């Protein structure tokens, strides 16, 4: 018989204005924000006796109750892995992530993630309060996105790097190929991102249960069918660059989820063969975390790292130059 837990609390002024899903995480239920959102959507969390939304802003005096079944704890096994270590000391480790590798364990993907490999390499990683499956994780990259990623090796580093992400002082610059020709040489996409209304595994630009998302982009080089871009994240939402580029009608080349493999992105018939050739070269989204900069949590030194294009994106670039 599965355990049923109950929660009842009157909101104080200390957490005034917090989103309901974040409030539940901070209240010590031992659940992640994703789990909190699922419980709220399922009607297992009530505010003043009424169903609510994850985006509801908590007010002092709100009576918040919950009745839910906790998910069984997931154990993370340390596993030997080949890690491309760019930098490491007692506080921080920076990796150059290859395509096809997941950052941390999740349901259905428990093994051979970067966290499994790091636990073997580092012996231990600091636990996050909001997720037991993401020790040491400060930010993430999608499974098929390559490039630079930093992890904290102790609690002080985890708090410091997390604060830098929250206050948007970390430099995260990406290289990408996007279909079509951009009108301007640079620009900013300021469009909120939330779960897709129909396909809950995808994200979308939406005003419903969304969060602020800001991406700056700059044209690096123009080609006949696509544009080589440099992009900087001001926020770090799930699939942010991929969603924002689709929103601009310039999906990332090769992106299977956000229009990057759809022939309709090529509007001129003479470019159809180029489209097929490019997708034969790259089997994933052509997106790479090329530059990462942050303040060292212990010394205060400004650190900055760069990563060259991976082989598939380099081959794509060479084909475009010849084309």
C-alpha angles and dihedrals in degrees: 000000000000120000117253116206128196130202130191127173141151110229116243129210090255092077097034111151097015117138112257094242091051091045090057092050092049092047093072101251090140093236133121124245089252091054091046090053091051092050091049093047090049091055094247091124121063130192112204088343094306134105113254143180131257089245094057111125111231118235128201110269096026111145105224120188133173137186114188148144111245116228114245113263116261117225117216116217119210107236131185110248138165104254123191097220114195097173136359138172135145093291111032140027123194119199134191101224120212123216118272097034122115118221100222139002121274137164107303093014108065102141142059095020122140090257091056089052094044093051088056093045099041098030091221141024130196115264121237119226093224099047135025091194096061106059111170093002114141101165136352144225125209116258094257097038115098133207147056123004130167129211131191119236098196140023096261092052091046092054094044097047091042090053091050090053091048093050092045096237096126114100110228113173124176135196115216145162115224128186119254134013121295116228094217129045091229140007149151129250110207104177128135118244129211140148116306110259094233108019105049093189090066134063129225143183101265142143092221116097089335137144131223113272126184127182126177118204137188129190109240098177136349125224133179098268105014146022129238106224141188113209133188125202119222090176130023111225124161110280088352101156093041092050094044093050091050088049088057089050089247104105119190112269111261096009105148096193103044106041101278094125096042113114090216089078088074106071099176117072094218090062095057093093091050088053092055093045093051094049089050088059100046123040097184140039110303093235127129132177095228103169134032127180132174144144114268106248095223107031101029090228117148108244125193130180134185132201127201120233113280118248098265094050090045090054089049091052092050091050091051091050091053094042 
